[in-house]
Amino acid sequence: MTLPRFMACLCGTVSITLNGEPQAKANCHCGTCRDFYGTPMLSATAWLAEQVEVTRGSVSTYSHPTKKLSRAFCSACGETVFGTNRLGMRVVPNGIVARASEQELPEELQPTMHLFYRHRTIDIQDELPKYLDGWDGPTY
């Protein structure tokens, strides 16, 4: 399977292009990601800001009220096409990438770790390293 470079929101109003390679591929279990993205675990890739380009339509943006995070979403269907983390990186949810890849996440973009596993709401049975906090700390 080839790495998808072009993907769109559910309704197709907004398209993004990915350039280069992601900086990180992870499943995040932190409370902020759970609340901000509305999921028990955020599975996503992180890219340098200049590597993620809106190529069709325009996004609406919501900034977290107290943290340095934002989400860019389609104003028509509401799907988040990417977020921006505290480091200024674009966080692209794996769901939008999988949809562009015939519902299967390409091997090159599969998560390589779990972050903030001590804060999980669901247990995950896989062989990936499960960092209790960030990737420079202890594992589960």
N, C-alpha and C positions, 0 to 999 in steps of 0.2 A: 504494500500500500504506500502511495506517495503522501508526503506531508501536505495537508491542505494549506493553502496560502490565502484563500479568499473564503469568507464565511459571512452569513447574514443572520439577522434576527429572525424570529418566528414568522413575521409577516413579510419579510424581505425589504422593508423600507430602508433599513440601515445595513450597510456592508462594511466589513473591516478587512484589511490585508495585514498579514503577519510577514515580517522580513527577518531573515537571520535565524538564530536559534534562541530558545528561551534561556533565561538565566537560572530558573529553578522550576522543578516539576514536583508538586507536593499535594498532599491531603492535609488541610489545616483544620484542627479541632478547637481552636481558640474561641472563646465566647464572643469576641468581637466579630469574627467571620460568621459564626453561626447566626448572630442577631442581624448583622448588616446584610448578609446574603440570603437569610431565611432558609437555612439548610442545616442539618445536624453535623455536616462536615463539608468544607469547601474543597473540591478537587479542581485544581487549576494550574496553569503555567504562568510564570512571571517573566515579563519582557521589559527591556529598556523602553522608555516612553516613545522614542523615535522609531521603534520597530513595529508599533501598532498604529495603523493609519485608518481613519474613517474614509472610505472611498466612495460611498454613496449615502445620501441622506445626511442627517445631522442628529447628534445625540443630545438628550437632555441630561443634566448632571445633578446628582444629589450628593451633598457633602455631609459627612457624619457630624452631628452637632457638637461633639467634644473631642474627637480624635482626627488625626490627619489622614483621612480616608475619603474617597468619593467613589461613586458608581456612575457610569455612563450607560444610558439605556435608551431604547427606542420609545419615543413618546406615543407611538401608535399602538404597539403591542405590549410595551412595558418590560420586555426582556432586557436584562443586563448584558451588554456586549463586552464590557470590560470594566474593571475597577482600577483605582489608583491607590497604591499602598503608601505607607509612611515614608518609604524610600523613594517615592516618585515613580515606581515601576508600574507598568500596566499588568493587571491580573486578569487573565482571560479564562473564564470558567470552561472546564472540559466538556460540558454539555454542548456548547455552541460549536466546538471543534469536532466533536463526535458526529453531530448532525451533518456537518460539511463533509464528513468522511464515511458516509453511508452507515451511520449509527455505530461506528466502531472507532475508538480512539487509537490513532496510529501508535505503533510501538515506540517511536521516537519521542512521543509526548506522554507516555505512561508515567504516573507518579513514581518517584524514586525514594520517597520518605513520607513519614507522618510527622507533623509538627504539633506541638502543644498537646501531646497525647494524654497528659495527666488531666486535661480538661474535657476529655471526650464524653459524649453522651451515648455513643455506641461502641462496642468492642469490634475490632477489625481483626480477622484471621488472615494474615498474609505474611510474607517473608520480608517486607520492607522494614528498614529501621524505624523505630517509633521513639522519636525524641520527646522527652517529657516537656520540654519547652522549645527553645530555638535549636537549630541544627548544630550548635557548638556546645551543647550541654549533654547531660546524661540521657541514656536510653531506658526504655521500659524493660 
